[in-house]
Amino acid sequence: MKRKKEFDRSIIFIVLIVLIIAATALVVHLQVRSDVITEMVDAGEEITMLVVVEHDDAPLFTQVFLYNPTTRRGAFFDVPGDVGSILGSLNRVDRVDAVYRDSGVDDYRRTVERLLGVNIPFYVSATVEGIGQLVDLSEGVNLFLDAGISPDEGQPRLLLPAGNVVLDGNKTATYLLSYAGAAGEGDRIGRNQYFLQSLFDRLGDRADYLNHARVFSYVNRAVETNLEPRAFGRFLTELRALDTEQLVYRRVQGNYRRIETEGQSQQLLFPHFEGQWLRQTVRQVRESLASDAEVFEDNAAITLEILNGTPVNGLARRTRDLLEGYGFNVVQIGNAESSDVEYTVIVDRTGDTRYAERVAGILQGQRVYSETSQSEDGDAFVTVILGRDFDGTVVRP
């Protein structure tokens, strides 16, 4: 009778060794594998992200953040919720933020993509409370307030004094809901963008701490994002490289029109020239971020006068909207002496053509002259005289 073979225990030992090696290889792979943000930074590819701060299940404000990792320059592009658009996903003309309420942040991202004409692969969305948690985890955000504020009834009873202020989570809610929310449209946008600049600056400074395993779990719960945790952590680290002192600020410009939507009348902001102007502005901002040219000082310090030398009604006003979208301070618009000016001219009034050349670069104008006599307004650094070669967005060659 044959003896039954004994089970070779060495096989178990070999199998265990193989499993340990495989598990070790998997752990090493997970630790050293790259993420999408690292890959884009290494390749010098632009990172574009939708940033939404939400309140009462709707966007309180929306910014598109553009960042060039090669030049380390960035921009915020404000997208008001009341921008009017044909919303294919909802099959109607309505506010763009209606998509957020009805279909969620990812459909909203795609809608803003089409509006701006730029690929926006990533989004980060957070409630006001979630933003407050990020601020607390970062140990506060420093801001300078030009005026103090006492919150309205029902808001946290915190006074924000004028001057330098360190916001914690509760004060952040006061700032976003009362201080920024109570301002006029232009000031509100500026205050929201200033807050994001300060927040991004702080997140970059505290990136090592925020990426600690125990802390990052709280960071990740404070926001909603389509970035994997590793990629989101890498994004926080990359904010350390962002030159927050030279951020570019832009916003959607257009005209308000009243329309009927599902039986209700509402005022909506429609971008100039059916969005062509807006998409061109985005392209120019992206080109500026990628350029190695010296960054100019704040455009708000550059005062402009715009004169319409064509028979096209409202051209100076629309050009004012365009250039104010680039941050310039337009102090005067009007008509030129003639309505039959053939070529657009940009006139320097300071004796230093840098300002005029900056404007010419945006309008793609070639005729820049220096004439130190006063403009009609008297305070303008640059006078723009629009000619027939200006198509409403750029000067045609």
Secondary structure, 3 states (H helix, E strand, C coil): CCCCCCCCHHHHHHHHHHHHHHHHHHHHHHHHCCCHHHHHHHHCCCEEEEEEEEECCEEEEEEEEEEECCCCEEEEEECCCCEEEEECCCCEEEECHHHHHHHCHHHHHHHHHHHHCCCCCEEEEEEHHHHHHHHHHCCCEEEEECCCECCCCCCCCCCECCEEEEECHHHHHHHHHHHCCCCCHHHHHHHHHHHHHHHHHHHHHCHHHHCCHHHHHHHHHHCEECCCHHHHHHHHHHCCCCCHHHCEEEECCEEEEEEEECCEEEEEEEEHHHHHHHHHHHHHHHHHHHCCCCCCCCHHHCEEEEEECCCCCCHHHHHHHHHHHCCCEEEEEEECCCCCCCCCEEEECCCCCHHHHHHHHHHCCCCEEECCCCCCCCCCCEEEEECCCECCCCECC
